[in-house]
Amino acid sequence: MSWAGPEDIYLSTSLASYLDRKLLVLLRDGRKLMGILRSFDQFANAVLEGACERVIVGDLYCDIPLGLYVIRGENVVLIGELDLEREELPPHMTRVSVAEIRRAQKAESEATDLKGTMRKRMEFLDLD
């Protein structure tokens, strides 16, 4: 027999209020998923319908369609309801294709790697 503590009841109740609503789910690995919450359980495992991953690189963004998506509760950092009446992104953001956002992600990752490599090479200078 399993015991559900009071915190489990509160979690289930709070997720119940989001059923059939469009949500933004932030995952531990930094991904941002959007979709309509169709189901969940006591572990905060969730099923999103019409899910997509929103990828943002600088002023570029892309919503990559995922379809019906199951999210393991232990990977969820934050869940919030999206206001369908409001514009989701600032006007300076530009929507691009999946191929373009992947290229931008790769360039950003390479720039970050280069910066880290340069910092390691310069450690001996002790600029502080």
N, C-alpha and C positions, 0 to 999 in steps of 0.2 A: 504494500500500500504506500503510495507516495503522498507527501504532505505539501500542500500549496500554502506558502506563507502569505501574510497580508500584502506584501509587496507584489506578489504575483497577481492577486486580485485587482490591485490598483492598475497594474500594467495592462491587463486584459480589458478593464473598463475603459481606460484612456484610449486604447487602440480601437475599441468598438465604436467610439465616436467618429473615427476616421473612415469607417467602412463606406465604400462606394464614393469616396472623395479622391480628388487628385492630390497626390503627395509628392514631396521631395524627400528622398532618403539619402542621408550622408553615410557612407560606409567607412570602416576603419582604414581601408587602403586609400581613402581620399576620393573615391568615385562618387559621383552624384547621380542618383537614379530618380526618374520621375515616372509616375504611373498611377492608375486607379487601384486603391487597396480593395481586394476582393475577399481575402481571407487572412487569418493569423491564428496563432496558437499561444499557449501559456509561456512559450519560450521566446516570444516575439518573432518567430519565423513568420514571414509574410509572403503573400502572393500579390504581385502587381500585374494588372492587365494593361496592355498597351504601353508597356514600359519602354523607356529610352534612357540612354546614358547621356548626360549633358557634359560635353568636354569643352573646357574653356582654356585658351592659350592666348594671353595678352588680350587684345580686343577682338579676337576671333572665337567663334563658338560653333558647335555642331551637336545636334541631337541624333544620336545613333540608335535606330530602332532595335529593340530586343524582343518585343512580343510579350508573351506571358512569361513572367520571371519570378522565380522563387528565391527569396533572400533568407539566408540563415541568420537567426536573431542575434547570435554572438558577434556578427559583423556590423551590426547597426550602431551608429554613434548618435544619430539624430533623425527624428521624423517630424516633418512639419507639413501642414496643409498649404497648398498653393491657392492664392486668391485669383480666381479666374477673371475677375473684373479689372485687375491691374496688369500693366505691362510687366512681363517677367524680367526683362533685362534693360539696362540703360540704352538710350538711343545710339550711342557711339559703337556698340557691339555689332559685329558683322557676321552673318551666318555664312558658313562655308561648307563644302562637301566633306564627306568622310575622308577622302584621300588627302585633301588640303589640311584638315586638322591633324591627321596622322603625321604629315610632313612637318607641321608646326611643332607637334609634340616631340618629334625626333630632334629637330633643331634646338628646341629648348633644353632637352635632356643632354645633348652634346655640349651645349654652352655651359650647363651646370657642371658636367663632368670636367670640362676644361678648366673652369674656374677653381674647382676643388684640386685638380692636379697642379695648377699654378700656385695655389696657396701652399700646398705641401712643399713645392720646390723652394718657396720663398721663406719657409719657416726659420731657416738658419739665420735670416737677417734680424729677427727679433725686433720688429719695428715699434714695439710698445715702449 
